[in-house]
Amino acid sequence: MEIWINPRCSKCRSAVADLDAAGVEYTVRRYLEEPPTSAELADVLARLNLEPWDITRLDEAAAKELGMREWPREAADRGRWIAALAEQPILIQRPIITADDGHAVVARTPEAVRSVLPQEGPK
């Protein structure tokens, strides 16, 4: 399992604390220091079952400068959005957890974090 975080973000710190409390193994990726590639973003979006505009922080200064609120949100525009997220990772919603079972979540709530934890079978 991997979690993409910005350590300055309280939601990210909370998600890390929840993972620690659950005792699961995970890798931390400080995505501002190690930005995801366009291919990685496309993979994570498929795992999230979301579009790039769904995980874009439109209130960031970079998004405002690019006028992203007005960008079209059609399948043909996905590449433009993904390229912008790869070039300016501050625009990516956080934290994102990619689970070992193949799915992923934007882990802004404790419920979202719990959704990626391994399920214990009957004892």
MARNUDREN-716518 format. One line per 8 residues: number of its first residue (from 1); their letters; for each residue z, y, x of N, C-alpha, C. Coordinates in steps of 0.001 Angstrom, whole numbers, always signed. Each point is the difference from the previous one (the first is absolute). Layout:
N
NUM = a = Z:Y:X:Z:Y:X:Z:Y:X ~ ...
END
This chain:
123
1 = meiwinpr = +0:-1165:+857:+0:+1165:-857:+0:+1230:+905 ~ -712:+1021:-442:-71:+1247:+766:+259:+1158:-947 ~ +696:+1018:+497:+248:+1206:-786:-529:+1194:+779 ~ -820:+800:-684:-521:+1237:+573:+956:+1109:-396 ~ +541:+682:+1018:+992:+1036:-287:-244:+1278:+779 ~ +587:+1051:-530:+226:+1245:+714:+1525:+91:+74 ~ +601:-94:+1197:+1460:-31:+86:+695:+1232:-574 ~ -728:+1093:-183:+592:+1214:-576:+88:-72:-1523
9 = cskcrsav = -617:-1013:-602:-80:-140:-1454:+1194:-791:-530 ~ +715:+569:-963:+1178:-673:-550:-370:-1282:-744 ~ -1137:-33:-682:-438:-1217:-700:-278:-1118:+1008 ~ -553:+365:+1159:-257:-992:+1044:+1306:-547:+558 ~ +936:+884:+282:+1299:-449:+531:+708:-900:-1002 ~ -98:+336:-1270:+617:-808:-1045:-650:-1385:-76 ~ -1321:-56:+74:-709:-1283:-50:+375:-872:+1192 ~ +105:+592:+1187:+410:-747:+1193:+1422:-540:-192
17 = adldaagv = +883:+824:-537:+1379:-446:-244:+15:-1164:-999 ~ -843:+58:-1025:-78:-1094:-976:-504:-1285:+653 ~ -1002:+122:+879:-502:-1184:+707:+1080:-579:+906 ~ +706:+881:+696:+1096:-456:+873:+1078:-714:-809 ~ +365:+578:-1139:+1043:-596:-848:-423:-1375:-506 ~ -1308:-182:-210:-509:-1286:-477:-95:-1026:+1123 ~ +122:+463:+1249:-33:-909:+1135:-1364:-586:+308 ~ -1055:+691:-384:-1351:-510:+261:-521:+538:+1332
25 = eytvrryl = -925:-746:+568:-643:+446:+1239:-1201:+867:-371 ~ -165:+1080:+734:-1124:+891:-259:-302:+794:+1259 ~ -1181:+574:+5:-445:+861:+1085:-118:+1414:-545 ~ +469:+966:+766:-122:+1411:-384:-1235:+578:+676 ~ -804:+678:-788:-1146:+729:+541:+185:+1463:-351 ~ +173:+805:+1007:+72:+1450:-196:-1439:+496:-78 ~ -489:+37:-1216:-1431:+191:-217:-509:+1373:+428 ~ +879:+973:+201:-467:+1288:+519:-281:-97:+1496
33 = eepptsae = +730:-873:+687:-193:-208:+1440:-1066:-1055:+269 ~ -123:-964:-900:-977:-1076:+118:-794:-65:-1307 ~ -911:+955:-193:-719:+87:-1276:-825:-1254:-288 ~ -54:-377:-1276:-851:-1127:-369:-1472:+392:+96 ~ -819:-978:+293:-1443:+220:+33:-524:+3:-1436 ~ -1230:+411:-158:-624:-48:-1322:-15:-1429:-532 ~ -273:-968:+878:-28:-1406:-424:+1386:-469:-440 ~ +1037:+405:+730:+1361:-368:-399:+366:+626:-1337
41 = ladvlarl = -394:+1251:-191:+271:+662:-1278:-721:-704:-1146 ~ -1248:-377:+217:-749:-703:-1045:+686:-1321:-341 ~ +494:-709:+1013:+714:-1262:-225:+1287:+231:-791 ~ +780:+1002:+413:+1258:+284:-688:-262:+448:-1436 ~ -1022:+792:-220:-338:+424:-1357:-353:-1208:-874 ~ -732:-955:+565:-330:-1216:-760:+1278:-765:-335 ~ +917:-85:+969:+1263:-704:-227:+874:+742:-1012 ~ -70:+1320:-2:+757:+808:-957:-647:-11:-1389
49 = nlepwdit = -1292:-330:-32:-796:+96:-1220:-42:+1451:-489 ~ -182:+923:+969:-64:+1432:-287:-1234:+595:+656 ~ -316:+1208:-405:-1085:+767:+599:+606:+979:+1014 ~ -791:+493:+946:+564:+901:+1012:+632:+1254:-587 ~ -571:+520:-1075:+575:+1205:-618:+1361:-291:-631 ~ +274:-1275:-277:+1300:-369:-561:+1135:+84:+1021 ~ -340:-74:+1290:+1038:+46:+1040:-107:+1259:+853 ~ -710:+993:-495:-178:+1251:+747:+1051:+1011:-428
57 = rldeaaak = +641:+595:+990:+1003:+1045:-236:-742:+1334:-140 ~ -349:+334:-1217:-847:+1162:-260:+706:+1330:+201 ~ +1326:-2:+103:+718:+1259:+212:+158:+345:+1482 ~ -446:-891:+872:+46:+304:+1435:-984:+1125:+319 ~ +350:+806:+982:-863:+1118:+401:-1409:-484:+348 ~ -94:-1124:+697:-1316:-520:+396:-859:-313:-1224 ~ +599:-559:-1043:-746:-314:-1228:-458:+1280:-682 ~ +857:+1000:+5:-364:+1277:-616:-1140:+660:+762
65 = elgmrewp = +73:-62:+1345:-1063:+594:+821:-1341:-674:-264 ~ +33:-1317:-226:-1226:-748:-253:-460:+111:-1460 ~ +857:+541:-858:-340:+105:-1413:-62:-1361:-686 ~ +849:-923:+418:-87:-1378:-475:+259:-161:-1495 ~ +751:+889:-600:+228:-99:-1451:-1317:+52:-778 ~ -994:+671:+567:-1293:+137:-674:-990:-1078:+407 ~ +342:-857:+957:-937:-1035:+432:-251:-986:-1133 ~ -1246:-459:-140:-301:-1023:-1009:+789:-1288:+284
73 = reaadrgr = +308:-710:-1059:+777:-1244:+113:-806:-1144:-597 ~ -1106:-265:+647:-908:-1068:-418:-138:-984:+1150 ~ -475:-1201:-313:-159:-1037:+1025:-822:+500:+1193 ~ -1010:+799:-272:-864:+515:+1070:+739:+945:+938 ~ +1156:+516:-434:+751:+973:+793:+1135:-631:+801 ~ +229:-1307:-154:+1114:-671:+676:-27:+225:+1510 ~ -1174:-117:+607:-121:+139:+1447:+459:+1354:+497 ~ -348:+1036:-737:+410:+1362:+371:+1524:+110:-28
81 = wiaalaeq = +622:-535:-1044:+1457:+50:-124:+667:-810:+1115 ~ -499:-1208:+226:+593:-855:+1036:-133:+650:+1373 ~ -1149:+582:+282:-199:+677:+1291:+1000:+1146:+159 ~ +242:+756:-1068:+958:+1114:+74:+1412:-521:+278 ~ +378:-1098:-639:+1329:-572:+231:+127:-514:+1434 ~ -1055:-603:+516:+34:-506:+1382:+70:+1155:+1000 ~ -706:+1082:-275:-17:+1151:+903:+1292:+807:-70 ~ +623:+30:-1178:+1219:+793:-194:+1039:-871:-719
89 = piliqrpi = +664:-886:+743:+907:-959:-636:+1174:+632:-742 ~ +294:+1264:+247:+1059:+680:-754:-313:-19:-1498 ~ -1260:-208:-340:-425:-19:-1394:+341:-1308:-716 ~ +397:-1033:+743:+260:-1320:-595:+1391:-26:-630 ~ +40:-428:-1253:+1277:-185:-691:+838:-1023:+771 ~ +1286:+173:-14:+879:-861:+777:+1272:-300:-765 ~ +698:-1044:+402:-371:-1076:+918:-900:-1023:-687 ~ -768:-701:+808:-817:-1102:-504:+477:-1264:+698
97 = itaddgha = +260:-1017:-795:+408:-1297:+544:-1108:-1001:-298 ~ -443:-683:+1059:-943:-1101:-166:+806:-1288:+171 ~ -26:-820:-1031:+810:-1215:-29:-748:-1172:+618 ~ +778:-982:+411:-580:-1193:+610:-850:-795:-987 ~ +268:+135:-1286:-757:-774:-992:-1342:+640:-347 ~ -324:+1138:+640:-1313:+601:-185:-31:+1259:-839 ~ +1038:+256:-791:-54:+1227:-789:+723:+1127:+723 ~ -58:+1161:-586:+616:+1180:+604:+510:+897:-1113
105 = vvartpea = +926:+894:+354:+536:+964:-961:+227:+1333:+692 ~ -108:+1057:-800:+500:+1298:+428:+1470:-48:-385 ~ +867:-77:+992:+1411:-350:-203:+898:+1221:-152 ~ -277:+824:-998:+772:+1219:-205:+1253:-225:-832 ~ +162:-1215:-530:+1199:-314:-787:+607:-1306:+498 ~ +1289:-215:-229:+616:-1284:+378:-678:-1183:-706 ~ -464:+204:-1230:-686:-1072:-725:-1293:-400:+700 ~ -726:+980:+498:-1239:-291:+716:+294:-780:+1275
113 = vrsvlpqe = +1051:+379:+709:+386:-731:+1219:+345:-1443:-371 ~ +807:-181:-1032:+396:-1359:-412:-1209:-847:-384 ~ -1049:+631:-498:-1175:-762:-442:-726:-705:+1147 ~ +231:+430:+1231:-658:-645:+1142:+924:-952:+754 ~ +1244:-78:-413:+932:-893:+678:-320:-1441:-373 ~ +174:-908:+957:-241:-1412:-317:+917:-436:-1143 ~ -576:-757:-918:+771:-510:-1138:+691:-1288:+411 ~ +1276:-58:-291:+736:-1217:+296:-220:-992:-1128
121 = gpk = -228:-1244:+383:-156:-1063:-988:+1349:-476:-494 ~ +2:-930:-957:+1256:-530:-509:+760:-754:+1077 ~ +1320:+72:-85:+816:-667:+1018:+549:-1293:-526
END
